């Protein structure tokens, strides 16, 4: 079996092996994957951090061995988007928040055959992070007004679950990619009055299917990707748009992961 690592800032993952196909996800720099199938320059892959499958361009990958692929993330970029910079084979590259820096030591690391030098930014070790309301709010502030983008996971465009997944990656917690799967993890919070900053609220459609997620700042405010990453009021019934005062999402369940 072949393994690969993302060698670009944000790698589009597509539903079919074509550039014009729907983007269903993004892999951030340094995240690893297993290659399941090859079709010319297109590889069908499964990401190792969340088992998400899709097609990617092999031109944006570096091949690595299985041991390297499964070592896991050592450091993660935590500066505002494009606030972290590396030299990739001596050429400058800007990285989005949440990128992985595998094996970073003395500002040096490798991505496949490429030599990398971490030159500026805010690299953190997720296992050493102590989550706090102040830290969570600082990350949220960086993401506000990011446009909604189906399949996105960066500050240039994100969907609801991509946003929460990256925030939790920075907090040292690995979450699945989709809202419905994120809702299967964590411990239930039974009452809105018990909410803590960082809890996730999940919302369902008319058929009871969970399709949306937001991060709670407190018992009355939620930050979520809806048109853009925004803060809206929330009550026991769900989200109310701050401008229109119309209810937009129906609350299903609240979960805690920290």
Secondary structure, DSSP 8 states (H G I E B T S, - for coil): -EEEEE-SSEEEEESSSSTTS-EEEEEETT-EEEEEEEETTEEEEEETTT--EEEEEGGGEEEE-HHHHHS--SEEE-SSTT-EEEEETTEEEEE-TT-EETT-BTTEEEETTEEEEEEES-EE-GGG----HHHHHHHHHHHTT-BB-TT-EETTEE-HHHHHHHHHHHTT----SSHHHHTTSSEE---GGG--TT-EEEEE-TTS-EEEEEEESSSSEEEEESSBEEEEEEETTEEE-TTT--EEEEEEEEEE--
